[in-house]
């Protein structure tokens, strides 16, 4: 007979991996990583919190227990909403280094979700022009559509914004 640990051990490990890579995600976001398993995910979150393996902030974000700062990176949280639009087709995903927030593979192609905060368009463009062309498709998360004309670097597939409720709107640069 299988124990609870045998049944849910893999899911718990994967959930902890996601919380560690993308600290500050909400329960709603974490449940979206596991479509049709929302109840299991909620139970695992509760179990991991009771075990002291995760902590939840007053604003609802989940953090690994050893994360003493528990500061939410709003760019990462919004980039996770973008990833979740592709989660059913994502073969692998991981956090990355500035200015890329998240990298994922889909259909054998590499995608990068880049956050270009308002006022940081020049630094993001410069960093991505200087980096070696990875051949990736870049989805640029902006704070507002007005930033789009200010961003120019190789590999841009499209732009997007994410509202407070997690709704993603996609844009293409008009040529």
KAURMO-V399701 format. One record per pair of residues at least 24 apart in sequence whose C-alpha atoms are under 6 Angstrom apart, sorted by the first residue. I is the first residue (numbers start at 1). J is the second residue. Records with the same first field share a line. If there is no record, write none. Layout:
I = J / J
//
This chain:
19 = 63
20 = 64
21 = 95
23 = 63
24 = 61 / 62 / 63 / 72
25 = 61 / 62 / 77
26 = 60 / 61
81 = 166
110 = 136
111 = 136 / 137 / 138
112 = 138
113 = 139 / 140
114 = 140 / 141
115 = 140 / 141
116 = 142
117 = 143
118 = 143
121 = 151
125 = 151 / 152 / 153
129 = 153
//
